[in-house]
Amino acid sequence: MKNVILLNPPAPATDKDIAELEAAISRRIPDSLKTLLMRSDGGILSCENSMTNAKLPSGAKLELEVQRFYSVAMILEDLKTYAGRVPKNFLPFADTLEGDLFCLNLDERQSGVYFWDHEREEEAYILVDKVPDPAQTNIYPVAPSLETFVDTLAMDES
């Protein structure tokens, strides 16, 4: 997983922070998220880091820009804020300036990074027990893994 440029990056998350998050969700977090948090406990991304042209299941492309990665404290807060609004197996880890979320799907059968569009929330079918059909919801798969997602954001280092 490449490094992205963060503006004034905070200190890395501690083992205690990670343990608190894992206790809150009653499971281990993916190694990729742990690596990201241990590099920096969240942070605002530089303008050069953005995810563009995420391919939706329909084949359409959606240009997305990530504002920040969450700290452990922000993840814990969002788990409370969005309980019942995003699927239970989703772990928010980043957002856009507009308040949309990027979430890791912790269900290994449908793992990956998903985009949760809050503007379409009211018109979406809110199904919190499973990932609904993307054609019927405000949730879109945008990357097969956190590593792929971060690598898409990282500037070309060559």
C-alpha positions in Angstrom: 0.0 0.0 0.0 1.5 3.3 -1.1 1.7 6.4 1.1 -0.7 9.3 0.5 0.2 12.9 1.3 -1.6 14.1 4.5 -1.6 17.7 5.6 -0.1 18.0 9.1 -0.5 14.3 9.8 -1.3 13.3 13.4 0.6 10.8 15.4 0.0 7.1 14.6 -2.7 5.2 16.4 -1.5 3.3 19.4 -2.0 -0.4 20.1 -4.5 0.7 22.8 -6.5 2.7 20.2 -6.6 -0.3 17.9 -7.7 -2.6 20.7 -10.5 -0.1 21.6 -11.8 -0.1 18.1 -11.6 -3.9 17.8 -13.5 -4.2 21.1 -16.2 -1.8 19.9 -16.8 -3.9 16.7 -16.2 -7.3 18.4 -13.7 -8.4 15.8 -10.2 -7.7 14.5 -9.9 -4.9 12.0 -8.3 -5.8 8.6 -4.5 -5.6 8.6 -4.7 -3.0 5.8 -6.7 -0.6 8.0 -4.4 -1.3 11.0 -1.4 -0.4 8.8 -3.1 2.8 7.7 -4.0 3.8 11.2 -0.5 2.9 12.5 1.0 5.2 9.9 -1.2 8.1 10.9 -4.3 8.2 13.1 -6.4 9.8 10.4 -5.6 13.0 8.5 -6.7 15.4 5.8 -5.5 14.5 2.4 -3.6 16.8 0.1 -5.4 18.1 -3.0 -3.2 15.9 -5.1 -4.7 12.8 -3.6 -8.2 12.0 -5.0 -9.9 9.0 -6.3 -11.2 9.6 -9.7 -13.4 7.6 -12.0 -14.6 4.9 -9.7 -16.4 2.3 -11.8 -19.9 1.6 -10.7 -21.6 -1.8 -11.2 -23.7 -0.1 -14.0 -20.5 0.7 -15.8 -20.8 4.4 -15.2 -17.9 6.3 -13.7 -18.1 8.4 -10.6 -15.5 11.0 -9.8 -14.9 11.0 -6.0 -12.6 13.1 -3.9 -11.5 11.9 -0.4 -11.3 14.7 2.1 -9.8 12.8 5.1 -9.0 9.4 6.6 -10.6 8.9 10.0 -8.8 8.6 13.3 -9.9 5.7 15.6 -11.9 8.2 17.6 -13.7 9.4 14.4 -14.5 5.8 13.4 -16.0 5.0 16.8 -18.1 8.2 16.6 -19.3 7.4 13.1 -20.3 3.9 14.1 -22.7 5.5 16.6 -23.8 8.3 14.3 -24.6 6.0 11.3 -25.9 3.0 13.2 -29.0 1.8 11.4 -28.2 4.0 8.3 -25.3 2.0 6.8 -25.0 -1.8 6.8 -23.9 -3.3 10.2 -20.8 -4.9 8.6 -19.5 -1.5 7.2 -16.7 0.3 9.0 -16.4 4.0 7.9 -12.8 5.0 7.5 -12.9 8.2 5.3 -15.2 10.8 4.0 -15.7 13.5 1.3 -16.1 17.2 1.9 -19.9 16.8 1.3 -20.2 14.2 4.1 -20.4 11.0 2.1 -18.6 8.0 3.6 -16.0 5.5 2.4 -16.5 2.2 4.3 -14.8 -1.1 4.5 -17.1 -4.1 4.2 -16.0 -6.4 7.0 -18.0 -9.3 5.4 -15.3 -11.4 3.8 -17.8 -12.6 1.1 -18.3 -9.1 -0.1 -15.2 -7.3 1.1 -13.9 -4.1 -0.4 -14.4 -0.4 -0.1 -17.8 1.0 -0.6 -19.0 4.6 -1.1 -22.1 5.7 0.9 -23.9 8.6 -0.7 -25.8 10.5 2.0 -27.6 12.6 -0.6 -29.4 9.5 -1.9 -30.1 8.1 1.6 -33.8 9.0 1.7 -34.6 7.5 -1.7 -32.5 4.4 -1.0 -33.7 1.1 0.4 -32.2 1.2 3.9 -31.1 -2.4 4.5 -28.7 -2.6 7.4 -28.4 -6.4 7.7 -26.7 -7.0 4.4 -25.2 -5.1 1.4 -28.2 -4.3 -0.8 -28.3 -4.5 -4.6 -26.4 -1.4 -5.8 -29.2 -0.6 -8.2 -31.5 0.0 -5.3 -29.4 1.9 -2.9 -27.0 4.7 -2.1 -24.1 2.4 -1.6 -21.6 1.7 -4.4 -18.5 -0.6 -4.5 -15.5 1.5 -5.5 -12.5 -0.7 -4.8 -11.9 -4.4 -4.2 -9.6 -3.7 -1.2 -8.3 -0.9 1.0 -4.9 -1.3 -0.6 -6.3 -0.8 -4.1 -8.3 2.2 -2.8 -5.2 3.9 -1.2 -3.0 3.1 -4.2 -5.6 4.8 -6.4 -5.3 7.9 -4.2 -1.5 7.9 -4.0 0.3 10.2 -6.4 2.5 8.5 -9.0 5.9 8.3 -7.3 7.8 7.5 -10.5 
